[in-house]
Amino acid sequence: MSTVFIAGAGCSRGTLDGHECLRPPIAKDFVTDLKSRVPEWAVEYPEISKVVEYLKKTTQHIGLEELWTCIDLHAKFPEAFPIPWTPRGQVVWELKRLLVRLYGRTCDALADDVSESDCSTVAAIARRIETGDSLISFNYDTVVERVVKNLSGKMLRHGKDLRPGTIRFAKPHGSASWIIRNLNYRLSDGEPIWDSVTEADVKLGTDPLLLGAVPLKSELIFEVQEYYRAIRVFEVIREQWRTLANAVATAERIVVLGYSFPKEDTYGRFFFREGMSMRTPLDLPLHVDFYSLSGDQKAILEVLPTAKPICFKGPVTPAAV
């Protein structure tokens, strides 16, 4: 039986939940976690602080989607509205610095500490994943792929088609370990890039490939595709999404790990739907197991309408690291 494992922010957060000061934030708690983890955040990230202050006009609880969407839309329409930050450049640079700080090397190290005897959800799945299965991570961090590699002993490999003896792997939203100006062919047909860049790297000019938590991702807009053509940004991201669609098209089971199928991810929902439309026959049974805090099936049924049965397994349990 071919299984596709879909990992979202709740997977990394749940796995590292025992490390309150180091665990990666989920999207809806992004600013709350930032304030608790980085006491001087407003000084270290002054442009981000201005955006947060601006958004307090409408809400006291700011998630990553709302923060990044505000930055993105004002960057697309500079000088259209009075805002206290510079709409391009500095604010995006600060945001990428912050993302690799919260999702980068710290998460790498904690994931590598998950042992073979661990009884967490992700460790248990890593021990049962088989060659021929697919692992799709929507996370910037490298937690789930590291645990699977370390505990399964099996090879993960990028590529839309299954390679014998490997686990098919994709990261549709990019990774803290990917550098825009060094996107080699490994990301289309090779093993993952494991080590995340650091905030110090970004300060020195390294630009990590992290797709925005926004409905219309700039890297996939035609004009931006043309700008990035020489350095393969669009090609690499397209192959991650194609991998997702092909995996869904042939799966007999999907295991959802802390991924909520957010409405903001219009591209994700599109590729899930296209993958479902390629299934032969269209009503081929698809079993879904899912791990989440809420147990709500609504989003799964919206995106995977023929899924049956759907089995709630509880939250992602933390690793003892």
BELNOR-V907920 format. One record per residue. N is the residue number from 0. RES is the residue in one small letter. SS is DSSP state (2 for helix, 1 for strand, 0 for the rest). OMEGA is omega in whole degrees, -180 to 180 (* if undefined). D_LAST is the distance of its C-alpha to the last C-alpha in Angstrom with 1 decimal. Layout:
# BELNOR-V907920
((N | RES | SS | OMEGA | D_LAST) (N | RES | SS | OMEGA | D_LAST))
This chain:
# BELNOR-V907920
((0 | m | 0 | 179 | 31.5) (1 | s | 0 | -179 | 30.2) (2 | t | 1 | 173 | 27.2) (3 | v | 1 | 178 | 26.1) (4 | f | 1 | -178 | 22.5) (5 | i | 1 | -178 | 22.7) (6 | a | 1 | 176 | 19.5) (7 | g | 0 | -176 | 20.0) (8 | a | 2 | 179 | 18.3) (9 | g | 2 | 178 | 17.2) (10 | c | 2 | 179 | 15.1) (11 | s | 2 | 180 | 13.0) (12 | r | 2 | -179 | 13.1) (13 | g | 2 | -179 | 12.3) (14 | t | 2 | -176 | 9.3) (15 | l | 0 | -173 | 7.7) (16 | d | 0 | 179 | 9.7) (17 | g | 0 | -179 | 7.5) (18 | h | 0 | -171 | 8.2) (19 | e | 0 | -176 | 11.9) (20 | c | 0 | -175 | 13.2) (21 | l | 0 | -176 | 11.5) (22 | r | 0 | 179 | 11.3) (23 | p | 0 | -180 | 14.4) (24 | p | 0 | 167 | 17.3) (25 | i | 0 | -170 | 19.3) (26 | a | 2 | -173 | 22.9) (27 | k | 2 | -179 | 24.6) (28 | d | 2 | -169 | 22.5) (29 | f | 2 | -177 | 22.7) (30 | v | 2 | 177 | 25.0) (31 | t | 2 | 179 | 23.7) (32 | d | 2 | 178 | 20.2) (33 | l | 2 | -178 | 22.0) (34 | k | 2 | -179 | 24.0) (35 | s | 2 | -176 | 21.2) (36 | r | 2 | -177 | 19.0) (37 | v | 0 | -175 | 22.0) (38 | p | 0 | -178 | 24.6) (39 | e | 0 | -174 | 27.2) (40 | w | 2 | -177 | 26.7) (41 | a | 2 | 177 | 30.4) (42 | v | 2 | -178 | 31.5) (43 | e | 2 | -177 | 29.1) (44 | y | 0 | -173 | 29.9) (45 | p | 2 | 180 | 33.5) (46 | e | 2 | 176 | 34.6) (47 | i | 2 | 178 | 31.6) (48 | s | 2 | 179 | 32.4) (49 | k | 2 | 178 | 36.0) (50 | v | 2 | 179 | 35.0) (51 | v | 2 | 179 | 32.8) (52 | e | 2 | 179 | 35.8) (53 | y | 2 | -177 | 38.1) (54 | l | 2 | 178 | 36.2) (55 | k | 0 | 175 | 36.3) (56 | k | 0 | -175 | 39.9) (57 | t | 0 | -176 | 38.7) (58 | t | 0 | 176 | 35.3) (59 | q | 0 | -178 | 32.9) (60 | h | 0 | -172 | 29.8) (61 | i | 0 | 177 | 29.3) (62 | g | 0 | -179 | 27.1) (63 | l | 2 | 180 | 26.5) (64 | e | 2 | -178 | 29.3) (65 | e | 2 | 180 | 31.8) (66 | l | 2 | -175 | 31.0) (67 | w | 2 | 178 | 31.2) (68 | t | 2 | 177 | 34.2) (69 | c | 2 | 179 | 36.1) (70 | i | 2 | -175 | 35.5) (71 | d | 2 | -178 | 36.5) (72 | l | 2 | 177 | 39.6) (73 | h | 2 | 176 | 41.0) (74 | a | 2 | 179 | 40.5) (75 | k | 2 | -180 | 42.5) (76 | f | 0 | -179 | 45.2) (77 | p | 0 | 177 | 45.5) (78 | e | 0 | 178 | 48.1) (79 | a | 0 | -177 | 48.5) (80 | f | 0 | 177 | 47.2) (81 | p | 0 | 178 | 46.8) (82 | i | 0 | -175 | 43.1) (83 | p | 0 | 179 | 41.8) (84 | w | 0 | 176 | 39.7) (85 | t | 0 | -169 | 40.8) (86 | p | 0 | -179 | 40.3) (87 | r | 0 | 173 | 39.3) (88 | g | 0 | -171 | 37.6) (89 | q | 2 | -176 | 35.9) (90 | v | 2 | 178 | 34.1) (91 | v | 2 | 177 | 32.6) (92 | w | 2 | 177 | 31.6) (93 | e | 2 | -179 | 29.8) (94 | l | 2 | 179 | 28.1) (95 | k | 2 | 174 | 26.8) (96 | r | 2 | -178 | 25.6) (97 | l | 2 | -179 | 23.7) (98 | l | 2 | 179 | 22.2) (99 | v | 2 | 174 | 20.9) (100 | r | 2 | -176 | 19.5) (101 | l | 2 | -175 | 17.5) (102 | y | 2 | -172 | 16.8) (103 | g | 0 | -170 | 16.9) (104 | r | 2 | 178 | 15.3) (105 | t | 2 | 178 | 12.5) (106 | c | 2 | 176 | 11.4) (107 | d | 2 | -175 | 12.3) (108 | a | 2 | 180 | 10.0) (109 | l | 2 | 179 | 6.8) (110 | a | 2 | -180 | 8.2) (111 | d | 2 | 179 | 9.1) (112 | d | 0 | 178 | 5.8) (113 | v | 0 | -172 | 5.8) (114 | s | 0 | -180 | 8.0) (115 | e | 0 | -179 | 11.4) (116 | s | 0 | -176 | 11.0) (117 | d | 0 | -178 | 8.6) (118 | c | 0 | 178 | 10.9) (119 | s | 0 | 179 | 10.1) (120 | t | 2 | -176 | 13.3) (121 | v | 2 | 178 | 12.7) (122 | a | 2 | 179 | 11.5) (123 | a | 2 | 179 | 14.6) (124 | i | 2 | 179 | 16.8) (125 | a | 2 | -179 | 15.8) (126 | r | 2 | -177 | 17.1) (127 | r | 2 | -178 | 20.2) (128 | i | 0 | -175 | 21.2) (129 | e | 0 | 171 | 24.5) (130 | t | 0 | -174 | 26.6) (131 | g | 0 | 174 | 29.0) (132 | d | 0 | 179 | 26.5) (133 | s | 1 | 177 | 25.7) (134 | l | 1 | -180 | 22.6) (135 | i | 1 | 179 | 23.5) (136 | s | 1 | 176 | 21.1) (137 | f | 0 | -173 | 22.7) (138 | n | 0 | 173 | 19.9) (139 | y | 0 | -179 | 20.3) (140 | d | 0 | -178 | 16.7) (141 | t | 0 | -172 | 15.8) (142 | v | 2 | -171 | 12.5) (143 | v | 2 | -179 | 14.2) (144 | e | 2 | 178 | 16.4) (145 | r | 2 | -180 | 13.9) (146 | v | 2 | 179 | 11.9) (147 | v | 2 | 179 | 15.4) (148 | k | 2 | -174 | 16.7) (149 | n | 2 | -174 | 14.1) (150 | l | 2 | -179 | 14.1) (151 | s | 2 | -176 | 17.7) (152 | g | 0 | -178 | 19.5) (153 | k | 0 | -177 | 21.9) (154 | m | 1 | 171 | 23.5) (155 | l | 1 | -178 | 23.2) (156 | r | 1 | 173 | 26.4) (157 | h | 1 | 177 | 28.0) (158 | g | 0 | -176 | 31.4) (159 | k | 0 | -179 | 33.2) (160 | d | 0 | 178 | 34.3) (161 | l | 0 | 172 | 32.4) (162 | r | 0 | -179 | 32.5) (163 | p | 0 | 176 | 32.7) (164 | g | 0 | -179 | 29.6) (165 | t | 1 | 171 | 27.2) (166 | i | 1 | 179 | 25.1) (167 | r | 1 | -171 | 26.9) (168 | f | 1 | 177 | 24.8) (169 | a | 1 | 175 | 25.6) (170 | k | 0 | -173 | 24.5) (171 | p | 0 | -179 | 27.5) (172 | h | 0 | -179 | 26.4) (173 | g | 1 | -175 | 25.7) (174 | s | 1 | 174 | 22.6) (175 | a | 1 | 180 | 21.3) (176 | s | 1 | -178 | 21.9) (177 | w | 1 | 179 | 25.6) (178 | i | 1 | -174 | 28.4) (179 | i | 2 | -176 | 31.6) (180 | r | 2 | 177 | 33.9) (181 | n | 2 | -179 | 32.1) (182 | l | 0 | -176 | 31.8) (183 | n | 0 | -173 | 32.7) (184 | y | 0 | 173 | 33.6) (185 | r | 2 | -176 | 30.2) (186 | l | 2 | 174 | 29.3) (187 | s | 2 | -175 | 32.1) (188 | d | 2 | -179 | 32.1) (189 | g | 0 | -179 | 29.3) (190 | e | 0 | -179 | 25.6) (191 | p | 0 | 169 | 23.2) (192 | i | 0 | -166 | 22.9) (193 | w | 0 | -168 | 19.3) (194 | d | 0 | -180 | 19.0) (195 | s | 0 | 171 | 19.4) (196 | v | 0 | -179 | 22.2) (197 | t | 0 | 176 | 21.7) (198 | e | 2 | 178 | 23.6) (199 | a | 2 | 177 | 25.7) (200 | d | 2 | -179 | 26.7) (201 | v | 2 | 178 | 27.9) (202 | k | 2 | -178 | 29.8) (203 | l | 0 | 174 | 31.6) (204 | g | 0 | 176 | 32.6) (205 | t | 0 | -178 | 30.0) (206 | d | 0 | -180 | 30.2) (207 | p | 1 | 179 | 27.2) (208 | l | 1 | 179 | 28.2) (209 | l | 1 | -179 | 26.8) (210 | l | 0 | -176 | 29.1) (211 | g | 0 | 176 | 29.9) (212 | a | 0 | -174 | 28.9) (213 | v | 0 | -179 | 32.6) (214 | p | 0 | -179 | 35.1) (215 | l | 0 | -174 | 37.1) (216 | k | 0 | -172 | 34.9) (217 | s | 2 | -177 | 37.0) (218 | e | 2 | -178 | 36.0) (219 | l | 2 | 173 | 37.6) (220 | i | 0 | -169 | 40.8) (221 | f | 2 | -177 | 43.7) (222 | e | 2 | 179 | 44.7) (223 | v | 2 | 175 | 41.3) (224 | q | 2 | -179 | 41.0) (225 | e | 2 | 180 | 44.2) (226 | y | 2 | -176 | 42.8) (227 | y | 2 | -170 | 39.7) (228 | r | 2 | -176 | 41.5) (229 | a | 2 | -177 | 41.6) (230 | i | 2 | 163 | 37.9) (231 | r | 0 | -179 | 36.9) (232 | v | 2 | -177 | 34.9) (233 | f | 2 | -179 | 36.6) (234 | e | 2 | -179 | 36.7) (235 | v | 2 | -179 | 33.0) (236 | i | 2 | 178 | 32.2) (237 | r | 2 | -178 | 35.0) (238 | e | 2 | 177 | 33.5) (239 | q | 2 | -180 | 30.1) (240 | w | 2 | 178 | 32.0) (241 | r | 2 | 176 | 34.3) (242 | t | 2 | 178 | 31.4) (243 | l | 2 | -177 | 30.2) (244 | a | 2 | -179 | 33.8) (245 | n | 2 | 179 | 34.4) (246 | a | 2 | 179 | 31.3) (247 | v | 2 | -177 | 32.3) (248 | a | 2 | -174 | 35.9) (249 | t | 2 | -174 | 35.1) (250 | a | 0 | 170 | 32.1) (251 | e | 0 | 178 | 32.7) (252 | r | 1 | 172 | 29.4) (253 | i | 1 | 175 | 27.1) (254 | v | 1 | -177 | 23.6) (255 | v | 1 | -176 | 22.8) (256 | l | 1 | 175 | 19.1) (257 | g | 0 | 177 | 19.3) (258 | y | 0 | -170 | 22.4) (259 | s | 0 | -176 | 25.4) (260 | f | 0 | -173 | 28.3) (261 | p | 0 | 180 | 29.2) (262 | k | 0 | 180 | 33.0) (263 | e | 0 | -178 | 32.5) (264 | d | 0 | -178 | 31.5) (265 | t | 2 | 178 | 35.0) (266 | y | 2 | 180 | 34.5) (267 | g | 2 | -180 | 31.6) (268 | r | 2 | 178 | 33.8) (269 | f | 2 | -177 | 36.7) (270 | f | 2 | 173 | 34.9) (271 | f | 2 | -180 | 33.6) (272 | r | 2 | -180 | 37.2) (273 | e | 2 | 177 | 38.6) (274 | g | 2 | 178 | 36.3) (275 | m | 2 | -179 | 37.4) (276 | s | 2 | 180 | 41.0) (277 | m | 0 | -179 | 40.8) (278 | r | 0 | -179 | 39.9) (279 | t | 0 | -10 | 42.8) (280 | p | 0 | -176 | 44.0) (281 | l | 0 | -179 | 42.8) (282 | d | 0 | 176 | 42.1) (283 | l | 0 | -176 | 40.1) (284 | p | 0 | 178 | 37.6) (285 | l | 1 | 180 | 34.1) (286 | h | 1 | -179 | 31.5) (287 | v | 1 | 168 | 28.6) (288 | d | 1 | 179 | 25.4) (289 | f | 1 | 180 | 23.5) (290 | y | 1 | 178 | 20.4) (291 | s | 0 | 178 | 20.9) (292 | l | 0 | -171 | 21.1) (293 | s | 0 | -175 | 24.9) (294 | g | 0 | -178 | 26.0) (295 | d | 0 | -177 | 28.9) (296 | q | 0 | -170 | 30.5) (297 | k | 2 | -177 | 33.1) (298 | a | 2 | 179 | 31.6) (299 | i | 2 | -179 | 30.9) (300 | l | 2 | 177 | 34.5) (301 | e | 2 | -174 | 35.8) (302 | v | 2 | -180 | 34.2) (303 | l | 0 | -169 | 34.3) (304 | p | 0 | -179 | 37.5) (305 | t | 0 | 180 | 38.1) (306 | a | 1 | -179 | 34.7) (307 | k | 1 | -5 | 35.3) (308 | p | 1 | 175 | 33.7) (309 | i | 1 | -174 | 30.8) (310 | c | 1 | 178 | 28.1) (311 | f | 1 | -175 | 25.6) (312 | k | 1 | -177 | 22.3) (313 | g | 1 | -180 | 20.7) (314 | p | 0 | 173 | 17.9) (315 | v | 0 | -177 | 14.8) (316 | t | 0 | -174 | 12.2) (317 | p | 0 | 176 | 8.6) (318 | a | 0 | -179 | 5.7) (319 | a | 0 | 180 | 3.8) (320 | v | 0 | * | 0.0))
